[in-house]
Amino acid sequence: MSLSFLVPLFLLGLAGLIVPLLVHMTRRRRRRVVAFPSLMFLQRIPFEEQRRHRIRNWFLFLVRALALALIVVAFARPFVTEGDAASGTAGGPEEVVILLDRSYSMAYGARWSRAVAAAHEAIDALGPLDRLSVVAFSEDARVLARSTSDRARLSAAVDTLRPGWGVTRLGPALKAAQTILETSDLPGCRVMIASDFQRNGWSGGEDVSLPPGTVVAPVAVGDPVSENLQVSLVTLSRQGPPGRERVTVAARVVRIGGHDARVAPVTLEVDGQEVQTRQIRLAPGAAGGVRFAPFTLSRPHTRGSVRVPPDALPADDARYFTLSPEAAVSVLVVDRSAGQRQGSLYLERALAISRQVPFDVHVRRNALPTADDLSAYDVIILDDVRLDGPGAAALETFARRGGGVLFMPGERGSWPPSAASSLPARPGPVEDRGEDLGSRLGRLDYDHPVFEIFAGPHSGDFAGARFYRVRALRTTDSARVLARFDDGSVALAEHRIGRGVVMIWASTLDAYWNDLALQPVYLPFIHSLVGYLSGRTAALPWLSVGQVVDLADGDALARAGLASPRAAGLDAPGALVALTPSGRSIPLGTVDGARYLTLEEAGFYTVRRAGSIPARPFVLAANVDVTESDTARMDPLELVAQVAPRDRVVEPRAGNDAQRLSTEDRERRQSLWRWILLGAFGLLLLETVISNRASRRRAGIPPLSA
């Protein structure tokens, strides 16, 4: 510990300590005066009092000297430097950022209470010139209070927080802290992270760079998980025609921790009613599966869940899903093939045996579609059709509204030049590729939903199909090529228009120009192709916590399992109301034609039109990310080593002025001079009382109390 002075020149005032010494050594004792008529006959004899140089009252002298010394020291403004050096804030006041993890794993045991206690401790230690920010984070970061010294506001921000439903992501939180510290004008920077430090929450590639001199203080609140049972996965399989579908539910259950093997019940609920319960026996750290008997799905927006008994971490005890009877995809095939070809025969047969999405196929021969015809279909397939201007314009409008169009030029098909911008490629002449060998598909875009199912090993091989005749295609700038032949020419391309898509296929989908229809990949390829054109390929029985859904977007509704936006009446103008799993009501107004709903909780979200109570409201299911339940933890010092700056010395912000400011702030924070002056005034009061009593005693005056 070292003592420093803000104004050390005032210490020269200690020279004034000679004043009490002179007072005590030069003062003479008063004698009684004797009246005498005349002194002219008396001899003058010099008299020297030897006792006047002696200090008669040492205690009074020391009190006076100490009081004067304290006054001088108080004006010199002393302060102690040990506290600043120990805390690493030798640069003066600090900009402090508290990062508080509110992922759902923080609800386990005493983790959350420990994190809140650490945050309150940091708030209580806040200096008068310090500023503090509170940032709550899970998969994203939210600043609750920024750069304030108001302890009441900071404490209220912490006390109102609760663990949420998200997962730990340290990157966004540290980015928010970096932004706050970079805009601060205080010389000291400190970041406190209160978290259970999930291993999955930090990848090391978040590119966080805290300002130089920042001190990172991790507070690890994670305690070992004694036991946790979670439903990690639910799979759904359908069989049967629409309206009489049978759904089979299977679930995977994981047991984390524990000691001995135990038997746990796993329950399937449908529309809030317990349907079945299966028993599963799990050893510590083991996983197992259960399969429930099929149930009939006959009503739209059916809610389902698979549950295990509640435990210390309830967020992962259930998986939720919603199901609606699959509405058939209405497909119109316009076929102008000549002679005995019957180009749509293979298409009809392939789409008729679909077990996933049912297809309702309609075939028209030698009949061009009109605008009124298109409104009843989801997908239009044109095989060897010559379109006129009105027909092409009607198809373009159909695609912009969300429909899918597949154009196969064939031998005589054409698209009018006036609508050529809506095609991904312009058809050229017919090319013969040889009767014996033919061309083969050489490159496929496996990242596209059409070919995604063929990306894995043993998922299907297109190389066996031979193409004898094709139409040359010249792609436009906006086209995306999905498949090419082995010579590099285009086989399949797409172009998105509005909410729909237009695709062009260089060959046919029968056995006339190729033998693709005879290959094992033909059936899944046709299902994937037509399903993508209809917009049904991304149908999901649940979403994830944290996702944002646009309820005005028909594609989003289809992904949520809704057959058509009209089915729930959500496409009409007007406000919507969403009821959250916890019972809160959220009004959903229209913002730029969109109705956004953020899924912040796990469970079922019910959406309806304001003022209406439908019998079967539209329902969304949201589930947590079970990776948050992983028991793997990272070493907090590993995180500190990656995000803390190597140079921990606070850089002066304004030359010598920064150092002078930090010294003044340090002294002002301690304010020792106030206590020193108070002590000096107390000593002066004591000196007055002692001197008065001593004077009265020497003069023979009785005390006032007598």
N, C-alpha and C positions, 0 to 999 in steps of 0.2 A: 504494500500500500504506500502511495506517495501523495504528499500534499502539495498542491500548486495554488497559485494566486492569479486572479484575473488582472488585478492592478497592483503589481508588487511594489511600485514606487511609494504607495501609502505606508509601507513598512518603515519608511524613514521617520514616521511619527513616533516610533518606539523611543526615539531620543527624548521624547517628552517625559519619559519615566524619571528623569532627573528632578522634575518638579516636586513630586512628593518627598524626595530625599532632601531637597533644599528647605522645604517647609518644616520637616522634622528637625533638621540640624541647625537652622538659624532662628528658630523661634525661642524667645526668652520667657522665663517664668515671671509673671507679674508679682511685684512686692507691695506690701502695705506702705502707703505714704504717711510719713511722720511730719507734722507741721512744726517748724522751728522758726523763732523770730528773726534770726540773722545768721548767715553763713560766712560773714566776712572775717571772723576770727578763727575759722577752721582751715586746716591745711588740706589741699586737694591731693588725694592719694588715688592713682589709677587702680581700678578694680576689674578683674577679668574673671568671668564665671566659667570655670572649667567644665561644668556639666552641660553647657549648651550644645556641644558637638555630639552628644550621645542621643541615640534614638530611644525615646522613652517607651513608645507603644509600637512594638514590632508588628503586632497583628493588624493594627489600623494602617500602618505603612504598607503592608503587603496587600491589603484589600484595595487601597487606593491605586497602587501600582498595577495590580491585576485588572482592575476595572478600566484603567487607561489603556493597557495593552490590548484588552479585548476590543475596545472601540477602534483602535488602530487596525487590528487584524480584520474586523468586520468590514471596514472601508477598503481593505485590500481584496475582498471577495474571494475567499478560499474555496477550493473544491478538491475532492478526492478522485484520483484517476484509476484506482484499482477496479471499480465496478465496470467501467467502460472497457478496459482492456480484457477483463474476464469474459465479457459478453460478446466481444468481437465487434463492438460498435464504436471504435475510437473516433469515427468520423462524425459523431453527433447523433441527431434524431434519426429514427429509422422509418422506412416504408415497409410495413409488415403485411404479408399476404398469408391467410390461413386457407388451405385447401382441405375441404371436408368431404370425405368419401361417403356418398349416400347410396351406393349400390345395394342390392338386396342381400348380399352376403354379410353386410354390416349389421343385419338384424339378428345374427346368431349370437347367443350368449350375451356377454357384457361389452361387445365391441362398440356398439353405438354410444353407450354411456361413457366409455373411456374416451372416445373421440370428442364428445361434447365437453367432458371435463378438461381435456387438454386445450380445447379452444377457449374455454372460460379462463383458464390459467393464463393463456397468452393475452387475453383481453385485460385481465386484472393487472398484468405486468406492464401495461401500456404507459409510457411516459407522457408528460404534458405536451410535448412537441412531436411525439410519434403519431403516425397515421396507420390505420389498419384496414384491410379489406377482407371480406369473407366470400369465398367462392365454393359453392356446392357443386359436386361433379359426380357423374356416373359415366354413361357413354358420351355425354356432352357436359359442358361447363356453364354455370349460371352465376353471375356476380350478384350477390345479395346486398352487399354494402361495400362501397368503394371509397378508399382514402378518407377515412373519418376518424376523429378522436372521441366521438360520442359513444361512451361505453354502454349506455342504455340501448342505443340503436343496434350496436353490435351484438349485445347479449340477446336482444329480441330476435335478431336474424338467426342466431344459432338455435335458440330455444324453439322456434317454430318449425325447424327442420325435422324430418323423419326419414328413415331409410326408404328408398323407393323400390322400383322394379327393374332398374337398369343394371348394366354390367360395369365393371371397373375399367375405365379408360383414362390413364394418367396423362396422355398426350394433350388432349384439349384443356385440361386443368392447368398444366404447366405453361401452355401457350397463353392462357388468360393471365397467369401470374407474370409472364414475361412482358406482356403488353402493359400491365399496371406499373411494373417496376421501371420500364423504359420511359414512361411518361412522367415519372416522379422527379421532383427537384430536391429530395432529401438525400443526404450523403450516404446513409446506411440502407441496405436492402436485406430482407430476410424472408424466407419462405418456409412455412411449417406445413407438413403434409401429414394429416391424420387419416390413416387408411389401414386395411388389412393386407394391402400389397399383393393382390392376386397376380400370379405369374402371367396369366393371359392379358393383364391390363397394360403391359409394356412390352413393345417389340424391339425398342432400341433405335428405330428408324423414324422417330417422330420429329426430328430436327428442331429440338428445343435448345435455345441459347440464352441463358439468363445473363443479365448485365454483370460486368466485372465487380467483384467485391460482394456478391450475393452469398449469404449464408443459408444453406439448405438444411433444415432440421426435420428429419422424418420421425414420426410418432407411430410406431407399429402397435396396433391394438388387436391384431388377430390372435386368438387363442386356438389351440388345436380343436378340431371337430371331433367330439366324442362319438356321435352317430348321426347319420342323415340318410333318409330314404327319399329317393326322387324318381319321378316318372320322366325318363330321359327322351323317349321317342314313342310316337303313336303312328301306326300305319292303318290306312283304310282301303279296302278293296270292295268293288261293286260288281254285282252280277244281276242280270235280269233286265227286262224292258223298262222304259220310263213309267213311273207310277206304281211299279211293283218291284222296285230294286231291292235287293238284299245286300246289306252292308255288313262286312266282317271287320271287326276292330281288333287289332293286336297291339300290345304295348311292351316296352322294355323298361324294366325297373332296376335301378342301381342302388346298392347299399354302400355307403361310405362310413368307415369306422366300425365301431362295435366290438364285441368280444366273442360271443357264441353265436352259432347259427340260430336264426329265428324264422318264424312263419308269420307273414304279413298278408292281410287281405288287400286285394286290388279290386276296385269297384268301377263299373261302367254306369254312367248316368246319361239318360236321354231326356231332354226337355225337363230337367230338374228332378226326374224320377229315377230311383235306383233300379236298374234293369238286371244286372248280373254282378256277382262277386266271385272272384277266383282267389285261391290261396297260393302263395308263392313262398318257397323256402330259400333263404339266402344266407350264405356264410359272410363273415366280415369282409368287406371289399369286393364282393362278388356282384354279378349282374345276371338277370334272368328275364325270360319273356313269358307273357300270358296271352292267350287267345280266347276271345269271347265268341259265343254263338252268334250267328248272323241275326240281324233284326231288319224289319221291313221299313224302308224309307218311302213315305208316301206324302209328306207335307213339306212345303218349302221352309227354309230357314230353321231347320231342326238343330237344336243345340245339344252337344254331347261333351262329355268329359270323362277322363280316366283318373282316379284318385287313389292315393295311399293314405294311411292314417296320419294325422298331423304330428309334426315333430318340431324341433327347435328352429328349423329353417323352413317355414311354411310356403315360401314362394315357389318352390319346385315340387310341391306335393301333388300337383294336378297339371294335366295337359288338356286344353280346351280345343274344340273344333266345331264347325258348323257345316251342315250339308243341306242341299236342296236337290230334289229330283232333277236329273239331267234333262234339259230340254233339247230335243233333237236339233242338230245343225241342218238348216234347210239349204240344199245344194241344187242349183239349176245347171244342167249340162245342155248346152246348145250345140248340136252335132249336125254338121252338113256333109259328113263323109258320104262318098258315092258308092254305089254298087253294094256288095255284100260285106263291106268292111266292118260296120257296126262298131265304130270307134269308142263308144261309151260303154260297151259290154263289160270290159274288165274293170272300169271305174265303178259301175253299178255293183258288180259282184264284190269288189274289195270293200266298198263302203257299207255294204249290207251286213257284213260279219264283224263289225267293230264291237268290242266288248267294253271300251272305255266311254268315248263320246258317241252317242247314237247319231246317225246321219239319215236324213230324210231326202232322198235323191229324186229329182224330177228331170226328165229328159224331154227336150223338144228337138224335133228334126225339121230342118229347113224353116225355122221360125226365129226371127231376130227379136231380141227383147225390147220392150218399150219401157218408158219411165214408170208406168203403173205396175208393170210386171215385177220390177226389181225390188220394190218395197217389201215383198213377202219372203225374200231370200237373204241368207247370210253370205253365201259364196256363189259366184258365177264363173263357170268354166266354159270357155269358147274353144271349140275344136273345129279348125278348118272353116272359120266363119269370116265372111266379108262384111265388115261394118261400114255403115254410112255415117255421115256427120252427126245427125241426131242420136243415133244409137251410141256412138262413142261418147258424146256429151252426157248422155244418161248414165253410162257406166262410170264416167269420171265423177259425177255427182254422187253416185252410189258408193264409190270408194271413199270419197271425202267424208261421208257420214259414218264410216266405220266398216264398210263391206270389203270383201276380198274378191279380186278378179284374177283368174288364170287364163292367159291367152296362149293357145297353141296354134301357130299359123298354119301348120300342116302344109299341104301342097298348094292350096289356092287362097288361104286366108290372108286378109289384109286389114290394115288400120288406116283410117283417113288421115292425110297429112295435117288437117286442121286441128286434130287432137293428138298429134304425135308427142307432145310434151308430157302426156300422161303415161306413156310407155317407157319402160326402162331400156328398151333396145328396139331398133327398127329392123323388121324382118327383111332379109335379102333373098337371093335366089336359093333354090333347092340344090343341095350338094349330095352327090353319091359318094359313100365312103367304102364301097366294095361289098360284094355279096358274101365273101368268105370270111374276111377278118373283121372289117368294119372298124369304127372308132370306139374307144372306151372312155369312161369317165376317169380323168387323171387327177383332178384336185377338187376336193369338197371343202366347204367352209363349215368345219365342225363346231365353230362357236355360234353358229346360227341355230335357232330353235328347230328348224326343219331337219337338220342333220345332227343335232346334239345327241340324240339317242343312239347314234352309230359311232360315237367317238371312242367308246371303250373297246377293249379287246374282245373278240368273238361276238361283236354286236351287229355284224352284217358287213358284207363286202360287195361294193358296187363294181369292182373291177371285172366281174364275170359277165356283166351285161354288154352286149355288142350293139352298136348303132350303125345301121346301114345307110340311112338317109337322114339329113338334118336340114333345117333352114339356117342360113348364115345370119348372125345377129350382130348389129353394130350398136354397142351400148352408148347411152348418153352420159353426161357428166354426173348426173345425180343417181346413177344406177349402182347397185351393189351386186356384184357377181357372186353367186352362191356355189356354182359348179362349172367346171370347164372340162372339155374333152382333152384327150392326151396330146393333141396338137396345139393346145392353148386356146382354141376357139370357145366361145361362150355356150354353155348348155342351159343354165338357169340363172336368171337375174330378177331383181325386184326393185321397185320404186315406190316409196311411201308417199301417199297423197292424203293430206289431212289426217284423219284418224284411221284410214284404211290403207290397203296395199294392193299394188298391181304387179303381177309376176308374168314372165314370159318363158316358155319352155321350147327349146329348139327342135325337139322331136315330137313324137306322139306318146300317149300313155296306153297304147294297145300293143299288139304283136305284129303291127303292119310295117313300121319303120325300124323296129328294134325288138330285142327279146327281153327287155327289162321286166315285162309283165310275167315272164316265166321264172324269174329269179326269186329266191326267198326274201330279199329285201323289199320286194314290190309292195306287199301289203303294209308293213309298218311305214314305208316311205309315203304311200298315198294317205294313210291316216295322219301322219305328221304334217304333210303338206296342206291338206284340206283343213286340218285342225288349226294350223297357223293362220291360214287365210281367214278363218272364222273368228279368230281372236280368243279361242277357248283353250289354247295350249298351256296357259299359265294359271289355270284355275287352282286355287289353294284353299284348303279347308280352314286355315288359320293364318294369321299374320304375327309379327313379332312386336314386342313392346318397344316403343321408340319410333315406329314407322308412322308416316303421315299418309293418309288416304284422301284422295280427292273424290268425294261422293258425287260430283257432277260428271265424272269421267266414266263412260261406259266400260272402258277396258279395266279400270280399277274395280268396278262392281263385278265384272266377270271373273277377275282374279280372286275376288272374295267369295265366289261361289254363287253369285246371283245370275240367273239365266238371262234376264233382260232388265234394263233400267226401268222399263214401264211396269215390270211386275211388282215393284215395291212403291211405285209412284214417286220416285226420287228424281225423275228427270224434269218434272214440271217446275215452273218458277215458284219462288216463295221460300220461306225459311224452313230449315230442318232443326230438329232437336235430337241430341244424342244423350242417352242415359249411360253413365259409366258403370263399371262393375261395383264401385263403392257407393253408387246411388246418386252421384252428382248429375245435375242436368246442365248440358252445354248447348247453348244456341249456336247454330251454324248458319250464319248469313252468307250471302254470295259475295265473293271478292274476285273481281275480274272474271266472272263466270265460273268460278271454282268454289267448292265447299270443302274446306280442309278439316280433317279430324285427326288429331294427334293421339296415338294410342299410348297413354302413360301408365296404364295399369294392366295387370293380367286378369283375364276373365272375358265376359261378354259385354259388348257395346250394342245397345239397342238404338236404332235410328228410325225416326218416324217424322212425318210432316207435322209442323206446329199446329196444335189444336185437334189432332186426330189420334184415335186409339185403334190401330188396326189389329185384327185377330192374330195375324202372323207377321209381326214387324220384321224389318230387315235387321239381321244380327251379324256382327263381326266378332270373331274370336281372336284374342291376343295372348301369346305365350311368352314366358321369359326365356332368355338364353341360358341353357343349363350349364354352359361352360363356367358361369360364375360360381357354381357349386363345387368346382374343382378345388381340392385341398392344397394344390401346389402353391407355394408362396415364393416370392423373390426376396432376396436380401436387400433391405432398404439402402444399405451402403453401396450396392451395385447401381441403384438408381442415382444416388447422390454423385457417384463418380462420373456418370454420364451427363448429368445436367448442370452440375455446379461448375462455375468458371474456375479455371486453373489459377488465375490471379485473384486471390481473395483480399488484396489490399485495396481499400476504397480509393479510387482515383479522385483527386481534387476536381471539383466542378467549375471553380472560378479562381484558380491560382491561390494566392495567399489569403484572399477573402474567405475561401472555403474553410481553411484551417482556423481563421479567427472566428468565423461563425460557429464552428463546431466547439471551440473552447467556451465561447459565451453561452451556447446552448447547454453545454455540460454543466457549467456553473449555475445556470438558471434553473436547471432541473433539480439540483441538490439544494440550492438556497440556504447554505449553511450560515450566511451572514445574519439572517434573521434570528437564529437561535443564539448566535454569539452576542448580538446586540441585546437580546433579552437577558442573557446572563450578565452583561456589563451593567445594565440598569438595575438588576437585582443587587449586584455588589455595591453600586453607588448608594442604593437605599440602605443597605446594611452599614456602609461607612457612615452615613448620616446619623443613624441611631447610635452607633458606638461612640462617635466623637461627641455627640451631645451629652451622653451619659458621663463620659470622661471629664468634660469641662465642668459639669455640675458638681462632680465629686471633688475636683481640685478646688473649686470655689467655695466648698462647704455648703452648697445648696442641697437640701434634701431631695431625694427623688420625687417625681410628680405623684407617684403612687402613695407616698407618705403624706 
